[in-house]
Amino acid sequence: MAIRRIDSLGYQLGLLNRLYDRCLQDALKEFGVAPGQFAPLVMLFEEDGLTQAELCRRINVEQPTMANTLDRMERDGLIKRKADTDDRRRSHVFLTSRAKDIQTQVMEAARAVSNRTVTRMSAGEQDDMFRLVARMVENLKS
């Protein structure tokens, strides 16, 4: 028996993710930031100078994915890498002045996408949604 798409959690989450990424891409395009670069930027806005391994852990992505993302971010003038003075195999990732200059606008654009996503939900529904999504995340982590 076929599963209706409307009843498939995987389908609905995938669709939501694709639509959200498309809206985020449109919102960040004018700043030269791709959706995949947004999470590392946010982590670096919070704490500049993280290592690639720390970014992977905080964002929950694999090292090769992060390496490719950081390569593109460096190419786009958003970050620079500096070798660790104690361990030359490790480097720290720092925001460029360009990235620092667009921080406020990037965060406002992303917040607008987030607000648009939940615009017809009450505050209680939004709280419930975040609580339930956090529970699903924990279920899959354990």
PLY file of the C-alpha trace (Angstrom):
ply
format ascii 1.0
element vertex 142
property float x
property float y
property float z
element edge 141
property int vertex1
property int vertex2
end_header
0.00 0.00 0.00
1.42 3.38 -1.01
1.96 6.11 1.55
0.27 9.38 0.77
2.81 12.21 0.60
0.70 14.27 2.99
1.13 11.50 5.60
4.87 11.04 5.08
7.01 12.83 7.65
10.08 12.42 5.46
8.36 13.91 2.44
6.91 16.85 4.39
10.23 17.64 6.12
12.11 17.36 2.82
9.65 19.66 1.08
9.83 22.17 3.93
13.63 22.07 3.82
13.74 22.63 0.05
11.27 25.51 0.19
13.03 27.09 3.17
16.43 26.80 1.46
15.04 28.39 -1.69
13.63 31.33 0.27
16.86 31.66 2.25
18.85 31.57 -0.99
16.74 34.39 -2.43
17.07 36.43 0.77
20.87 36.02 1.03
21.71 36.30 -2.66
22.28 40.06 -2.56
24.95 39.54 0.13
26.77 36.82 -1.80
25.94 34.16 0.79
24.64 30.71 -0.14
22.26 28.78 2.16
24.97 26.20 2.93
27.26 28.98 4.11
24.71 30.41 6.51
25.17 27.96 9.40
28.98 28.32 9.50
28.58 32.09 9.32
26.19 32.09 12.28
28.60 29.96 14.31
31.45 32.33 13.47
29.28 35.38 14.21
28.81 33.85 17.68
32.46 32.81 18.13
35.05 33.81 15.58
38.15 31.63 15.21
36.59 28.18 15.54
38.36 25.22 13.98
36.87 23.21 11.13
36.29 20.31 13.52
34.43 22.58 15.95
32.24 23.88 13.12
31.46 20.31 12.03
30.47 19.34 15.55
28.29 22.40 16.14
26.51 22.17 12.77
26.45 18.37 12.62
28.02 17.93 9.19
30.87 15.74 7.97
34.43 17.05 7.56
34.49 16.81 3.71
31.24 18.80 3.47
32.58 21.47 5.79
35.91 21.59 3.95
34.10 22.25 0.65
31.86 24.88 2.25
34.84 26.66 3.81
36.70 26.56 0.48
33.75 28.33 -1.18
33.45 30.80 1.70
37.15 31.61 1.43
36.82 32.02 -2.35
33.82 34.34 -1.77
35.78 36.49 0.68
33.75 35.58 3.77
36.42 33.80 5.80
40.15 33.35 6.12
41.97 30.43 7.69
45.02 30.67 9.92
47.17 27.72 10.92
47.14 26.83 14.62
50.45 27.82 16.19
50.55 24.63 18.29
49.29 22.17 15.67
49.92 23.05 12.02
47.49 20.33 10.86
44.70 22.39 12.37
43.53 25.80 11.28
41.19 28.37 12.76
38.48 30.02 10.70
38.01 33.76 10.99
35.48 36.12 9.48
36.76 38.69 7.01
35.85 42.35 7.32
33.39 41.78 4.45
31.55 39.11 6.46
31.52 41.30 9.56
30.15 44.21 7.52
27.15 42.19 6.29
26.40 40.38 9.57
23.42 42.52 10.57
21.81 42.41 7.11
22.37 38.66 6.73
20.81 37.94 10.12
17.85 40.24 9.40
17.26 38.57 6.03
17.37 35.10 7.60
15.05 36.22 10.41
12.58 37.50 7.80
12.52 34.05 6.15
11.99 32.41 9.53
9.17 34.84 10.36
7.56 34.24 6.97
7.67 30.49 7.61
5.62 30.76 10.81
3.57 33.83 9.94
0.14 32.19 10.30
0.99 30.30 13.48
0.11 31.54 16.93
2.86 31.99 19.51
1.64 28.80 21.19
1.75 26.86 17.93
5.26 28.13 17.30
6.35 27.04 20.79
4.78 23.61 20.24
6.44 23.27 16.83
9.91 24.10 18.18
9.41 21.74 21.12
8.28 18.89 18.86
11.06 19.41 16.32
13.64 19.46 19.14
12.20 16.17 20.42
12.42 14.61 16.94
16.04 15.75 16.66
16.84 14.16 20.03
15.05 10.96 18.99
17.24 10.65 15.92
20.44 11.50 17.79
19.92 8.77 20.37
0 1
1 2
2 3
3 4
4 5
5 6
6 7
7 8
8 9
9 10
10 11
11 12
12 13
13 14
14 15
15 16
16 17
17 18
18 19
19 20
20 21
21 22
22 23
23 24
24 25
25 26
26 27
27 28
28 29
29 30
30 31
31 32
32 33
33 34
34 35
35 36
36 37
37 38
38 39
39 40
40 41
41 42
42 43
43 44
44 45
45 46
46 47
47 48
48 49
49 50
50 51
51 52
52 53
53 54
54 55
55 56
56 57
57 58
58 59
59 60
60 61
61 62
62 63
63 64
64 65
65 66
66 67
67 68
68 69
69 70
70 71
71 72
72 73
73 74
74 75
75 76
76 77
77 78
78 79
79 80
80 81
81 82
82 83
83 84
84 85
85 86
86 87
87 88
88 89
89 90
90 91
91 92
92 93
93 94
94 95
95 96
96 97
97 98
98 99
99 100
100 101
101 102
102 103
103 104
104 105
105 106
106 107
107 108
108 109
109 110
110 111
111 112
112 113
113 114
114 115
115 116
116 117
117 118
118 119
119 120
120 121
121 122
122 123
123 124
124 125
125 126
126 127
127 128
128 129
129 130
130 131
131 132
132 133
133 134
134 135
135 136
136 137
137 138
138 139
139 140
140 141
